[in-house]
Amino acid sequence: MLRRIALALVAGLIALPAAAQDWSPERPVRIILPFPPGGSTDLIARIFADRISRSSPHPWVVENRSGANGNIGMEAAARSAPDGYTLGGCTIGNCAINAAIYRRMPYDIERDLVPVFWSGSVMNVVAVHPSVPATTLQEFIAWTRANQGRVNYGSSGFGSSNHLTPELLNGRLGTGMVHVPFRGGAPALQALLANQVQVMIENIPTKIQAIRAGQIRAIAVTGGQRDPSLPDVPTFAEAGVPGIVVEPWFGYMAPRGTPPNVVAGLNRLLNEANADPDVQRRLRDLGTRPEGGSPERFAEHVRSEIARWREVVERNNIERID
């Protein structure tokens, strides 16, 4: 099955002669983002859209269409005309985790979409409201255990990495946190700021400004090593909880049937934007590691993540969603 998915993801993306890769948009390109404004998916996409628009005769526009942890927006992208003028925002949730956790999906990665570009990777960060009496991960774990069922965590929706990571902690460490899903990371952050939820384990870009402003407290990051944008915040392993490494990612897919030379042209424009030092700086300031590369590179990453998160869901007996 996984081999079939991998072959389908890269179908039609075989290297083309240079002359066939010269496609450029002749009207605006729309990126459908499956989450509300203000979250990581939105912030990263707008950096790319802004850079490309400044050097193109036709602007790239961002359209936020949220719901069902990215399924609604991605379905709209998958059903769009395969002509290069619509891309869907692809995340660890709607392109990898959702297939493992939702019993019914409105689109199929293999059948309906083709990878175009890997825009970046991030870490999640455990951040708490200032009223929480914990400054370290071990203190936080002890506090949640002592308050079973009374500590609420916010997420951008069922099936997101910021939903599954707290559930891993619940299952492995007995933290007993209660899930409160929102329609995106930005609404969940507002709930954290208002102390309606006490913790979020969310992408760094969504929360970094609030952390820097002292509005919330960062305790640990989920990467394999510390994030340069939060150099004083330890990893889970450094904080005494090994074996939990979660690095969410973002990219763009086109509807299946988009001609290979069109995919190549879109990938070229996005890689050109990614090479801009200002784009690199803006991404890193948010806590995003720039990625880039070929559609094939992104396809391989998506394939490996689908396999990984299916195993995580099955191994940890995480409840599937209707």
C-alpha positions as CSV (number, residue, x, y, z in Angstrom):
1,M,0.0,0.0,0.0
2,L,2.7,2.5,1.0
3,R,4.7,1.7,-2.1
4,R,1.6,2.4,-4.2
5,I,1.1,5.7,-2.5
6,A,4.8,6.6,-3.0
7,L,4.6,5.8,-6.7
8,A,1.4,7.8,-7.1
9,L,2.8,10.8,-5.3
10,V,5.6,11.1,-7.8
11,A,3.7,10.0,-10.9
12,G,4.0,12.6,-13.6
13,L,7.0,14.3,-11.9
14,I,9.7,12.8,-14.0
15,A,12.4,15.3,-15.0
16,L,11.4,17.3,-18.1
17,P,13.5,19.0,-20.7
18,A,14.4,22.5,-19.8
19,A,12.1,24.0,-22.4
20,A,9.1,22.2,-20.9
21,Q,9.8,23.7,-17.5
22,D,9.3,27.3,-18.6
23,W,5.6,27.5,-17.6
24,S,4.7,30.6,-15.6
25,P,1.3,31.8,-14.4
26,E,-0.6,34.1,-16.7
27,R,-3.1,35.1,-13.9
28,P,-3.2,35.1,-10.1
29,V,-2.4,31.9,-8.3
30,R,-4.6,31.1,-5.3
31,I,-3.3,29.2,-2.2
32,I,-6.2,27.7,-0.2
33,L,-5.1,27.4,3.4
34,P,-7.1,25.0,5.5
35,F,-6.7,27.0,8.7
36,P,-7.7,30.5,9.9
37,P,-5.4,33.5,9.7
38,G,-2.6,33.9,12.3
39,G,-1.4,30.3,12.6
40,S,1.8,28.8,11.3
41,T,0.3,27.6,8.0
42,D,-1.0,31.1,7.3
43,L,2.1,33.0,8.4
44,I,4.5,30.8,6.3
45,A,2.3,30.9,3.2
46,R,2.0,34.7,3.3
47,I,5.7,35.1,3.3
48,F,6.0,33.1,0.1
49,A,3.0,34.7,-1.6
50,D,4.3,38.2,-0.7
51,R,7.7,37.5,-2.1
52,I,6.5,35.9,-5.4
53,S,3.9,38.7,-5.9
54,R,6.6,41.4,-5.7
55,S,8.5,39.9,-8.6
56,S,5.6,38.6,-10.7
57,P,3.1,40.4,-13.0
58,H,0.4,38.4,-11.4
59,P,-0.1,38.2,-7.6
60,W,-0.4,35.1,-5.5
61,V,-3.3,35.3,-3.1
62,V,-4.1,33.4,0.1
63,E,-7.6,32.2,0.9
64,N,-8.3,30.8,4.4
65,R,-10.9,28.0,4.4
66,S,-10.8,26.3,7.8
67,G,-12.5,23.3,9.3
68,A,-12.1,19.6,10.1
69,N,-8.4,19.9,10.8
70,G,-7.6,21.0,7.3
71,N,-9.9,18.6,5.5
72,I,-12.3,21.2,4.2
73,G,-9.7,23.5,2.6
74,M,-7.7,20.6,1.2
75,E,-10.8,19.0,-0.4
76,A,-11.6,22.4,-2.1
77,A,-8.0,22.4,-3.5
78,A,-8.2,18.8,-4.6
79,R,-11.5,19.5,-6.5
80,S,-10.2,22.6,-8.2
81,A,-9.2,22.7,-11.9
82,P,-5.7,21.1,-12.4
83,D,-4.4,24.1,-14.3
84,G,-1.7,25.5,-11.9
85,Y,-3.8,28.3,-10.5
86,T,-4.9,26.6,-7.3
87,L,-2.7,25.1,-4.6
88,G,-3.7,23.6,-1.3
89,G,-1.8,24.2,2.0
90,C,-0.4,20.8,3.1
91,T,0.5,20.1,6.7
92,I,1.5,17.2,8.9
93,G,-2.2,17.1,9.9
94,N,-4.2,17.1,6.7
95,C,-1.6,15.4,4.6
96,A,-0.3,12.7,7.0
97,I,-2.1,12.3,10.3
98,N,-5.7,12.8,9.2
99,A,-5.7,9.6,7.0
100,A,-4.8,7.6,10.1
101,I,-7.3,9.2,12.5
102,Y,-10.4,10.0,10.4
103,R,-12.5,7.0,9.4
104,R,-13.8,8.9,6.4
105,M,-11.7,11.3,4.4
106,P,-13.1,13.7,1.7
107,Y,-10.0,13.4,-0.4
108,D,-7.2,10.9,-1.0
109,I,-3.6,11.9,-1.2
110,E,-2.8,9.2,-3.7
111,R,-5.8,9.8,-6.0
112,D,-6.5,13.5,-5.7
113,L,-3.3,15.5,-5.1
114,V,0.3,15.9,-6.4
115,P,3.1,17.4,-4.3
116,V,4.6,20.7,-5.5
117,F,6.8,22.2,-2.8
118,W,8.0,21.7,0.8
119,S,8.0,25.2,2.4
120,G,9.3,24.6,5.9
121,S,9.4,22.6,9.1
122,V,8.9,23.7,12.7
123,M,8.8,22.3,16.2
124,N,6.0,22.3,18.7
125,V,6.5,24.1,22.0
126,V,4.9,23.3,25.3
127,A,3.6,26.7,26.5
128,V,1.4,27.4,29.5
129,H,-0.6,30.3,30.9
130,P,1.4,32.3,33.5
131,S,-1.0,31.1,36.2
132,V,0.3,27.6,35.8
133,P,2.7,26.8,38.7
134,A,5.3,25.1,36.6
135,T,8.5,26.4,34.9
136,T,10.0,23.0,33.9
137,L,8.5,20.0,32.0
138,Q,8.9,17.8,35.1
139,E,7.0,20.3,37.2
140,F,4.4,20.6,34.6
141,I,3.9,16.8,34.4
142,A,3.7,16.6,38.2
143,W,1.1,19.4,38.2
144,T,-1.1,17.8,35.6
145,R,-1.0,14.4,37.4
146,A,-2.1,16.2,40.6
147,N,-5.0,17.9,38.7
148,Q,-6.3,15.0,36.6
149,G,-9.1,16.0,34.3
150,R,-8.9,19.7,35.3
151,V,-6.1,20.8,32.9
152,N,-7.3,21.8,29.5
153,Y,-5.1,21.8,26.4
154,G,-6.0,23.7,23.2
155,S,-5.3,22.4,19.7
156,S,-5.9,23.4,16.1
157,G,-8.3,20.5,15.7
158,F,-8.7,16.7,16.0
159,G,-5.8,14.9,14.3
160,S,-3.3,17.8,14.4
161,S,0.1,17.2,15.8
162,N,-0.8,19.6,18.7
163,H,-3.7,17.1,19.5
164,L,-1.7,13.9,19.2
165,T,1.4,15.1,21.2
166,P,-0.6,15.8,24.4
167,E,-2.4,12.5,23.9
168,L,1.0,10.8,23.8
169,L,1.8,12.4,27.1
170,N,-1.6,11.4,28.5
171,G,-1.0,7.8,27.5
172,R,2.7,7.5,28.5
173,L,2.9,9.7,31.5
174,G,-0.7,9.8,32.9
175,T,-1.0,13.5,32.6
176,G,-4.8,13.4,32.2
177,M,-5.1,16.6,30.2
178,V,-8.5,17.4,28.5
179,H,-8.6,18.2,24.8
180,V,-10.3,21.4,23.7
181,P,-10.2,21.6,19.9
182,F,-10.4,24.9,17.9
183,R,-10.6,25.7,14.2
184,G,-6.9,26.6,14.1
185,G,-3.9,27.5,16.1
186,A,-4.6,31.2,16.3
187,P,-8.1,30.7,18.0
188,A,-6.5,28.2,20.4
189,L,-3.8,30.7,21.3
190,Q,-6.4,33.3,22.1
191,A,-8.0,30.8,24.5
192,L,-4.6,30.2,26.1
193,L,-4.0,33.9,26.6
194,A,-7.5,34.2,28.2
195,N,-6.7,31.1,30.5
196,Q,-9.7,29.3,28.9
197,V,-7.1,26.5,28.3
198,Q,-4.0,26.2,30.4
199,V,-1.6,24.7,27.9
200,M,-0.9,24.3,24.2
201,I,1.7,22.2,22.5
202,E,1.6,24.1,19.2
203,N,3.9,25.1,16.4
204,I,6.4,27.7,17.4
205,P,5.5,30.3,14.7
206,T,1.9,30.5,16.1
207,K,3.1,31.4,19.6
208,I,6.5,32.9,19.4
209,Q,5.4,36.5,19.6
210,A,3.3,35.8,22.7
211,I,6.3,33.9,24.3
212,R,8.7,36.8,23.6
213,A,6.2,39.2,25.0
214,G,5.9,37.2,28.2
215,Q,2.2,36.5,27.8
216,I,2.8,32.7,28.0
217,R,5.6,30.6,29.3
218,A,7.6,28.2,27.1
219,I,8.6,25.0,28.9
220,A,10.0,22.5,26.2
221,V,10.2,22.0,22.5
222,T,9.4,18.8,20.6
223,G,12.4,18.8,18.3
224,G,15.5,16.6,18.3
225,Q,17.5,19.6,19.3
226,R,16.8,23.1,20.5
227,D,15.2,25.6,18.2
228,P,17.4,28.6,17.4
229,S,14.5,31.0,17.8
230,L,14.0,29.8,21.5
231,P,17.6,28.8,22.5
232,D,16.9,28.7,26.2
233,V,14.0,26.3,25.9
234,P,15.1,22.6,26.3
235,T,14.0,19.6,24.2
236,F,11.8,16.9,25.7
237,A,14.9,14.7,26.0
238,E,16.9,17.4,27.8
239,A,13.9,17.9,30.1
240,G,13.9,14.2,31.1
241,V,11.2,12.8,28.7
242,P,13.0,11.0,25.9
243,G,11.4,9.4,22.9
244,I,9.0,12.2,21.9
245,V,10.2,14.1,18.8
246,V,7.5,15.9,16.7
247,E,8.5,18.3,13.9
248,P,5.5,19.5,12.0
249,W,5.9,20.6,8.4
250,F,4.2,22.6,5.6
251,G,4.0,22.6,1.9
252,Y,1.8,22.9,-1.1
253,M,-0.1,20.4,-3.3
254,A,-1.9,20.8,-6.6
255,P,-4.9,18.9,-7.9
256,R,-4.1,15.5,-9.5
257,G,-3.9,16.0,-13.2
258,T,-1.9,19.2,-13.1
259,P,0.6,18.9,-16.0
260,P,4.2,18.1,-14.9
261,N,5.6,21.2,-16.6
262,V,3.1,23.3,-14.6
263,V,4.1,21.6,-11.4
264,A,7.7,22.3,-12.3
265,G,7.0,25.9,-13.0
266,L,5.3,26.4,-9.6
267,N,8.1,24.6,-7.8
268,R,10.6,26.9,-9.6
269,L,8.9,30.1,-8.5
270,L,8.6,28.8,-4.9
271,N,12.2,27.8,-4.8
272,E,13.3,31.1,-6.1
273,A,11.4,32.8,-3.3
274,N,12.9,30.4,-0.8
275,A,16.4,31.4,-1.9
276,D,15.8,35.0,-1.1
277,P,17.8,35.9,2.1
278,D,14.9,38.0,3.4
279,V,12.5,35.1,3.1
280,Q,15.0,32.9,4.9
281,R,15.4,35.5,7.7
282,R,11.6,35.9,8.1
283,L,11.0,32.2,8.2
284,R,13.8,31.6,10.8
285,D,12.6,34.5,12.9
286,L,9.3,32.7,13.2
287,G,11.0,29.5,14.3
288,T,10.6,27.8,10.9
289,R,13.4,25.8,9.2
290,P,13.3,26.5,5.4
291,E,13.1,23.4,3.3
292,G,12.5,23.7,-0.5
293,G,13.8,21.3,-3.1
294,S,12.0,19.3,-5.8
295,P,8.4,17.9,-5.8
296,E,10.0,14.5,-5.5
297,R,11.7,15.4,-2.2
298,F,8.4,16.6,-0.8
299,A,6.6,13.5,-2.0
300,E,9.1,11.2,-0.3
301,H,8.7,13.1,3.0
302,V,4.9,12.9,2.8
303,R,5.1,9.2,2.2
304,S,7.3,8.6,5.2
305,E,5.1,10.8,7.5
306,I,1.9,8.9,6.4
307,A,3.6,5.7,7.5
308,R,5.0,7.1,10.7
309,W,1.7,8.6,12.0
310,R,-0.3,5.6,11.1
311,E,2.0,3.6,13.3
312,V,1.8,6.2,16.1
313,V,-2.0,6.1,16.1
314,E,-2.2,2.3,16.1
315,R,0.5,1.8,18.7
316,N,-0.9,4.2,21.1
317,N,-4.6,3.2,20.5
318,I,-5.6,6.8,19.7
319,E,-9.3,6.9,19.1
320,R,-10.3,7.4,15.5
321,I,-12.8,10.1,14.5
322,D,-16.0,9.7,12.4
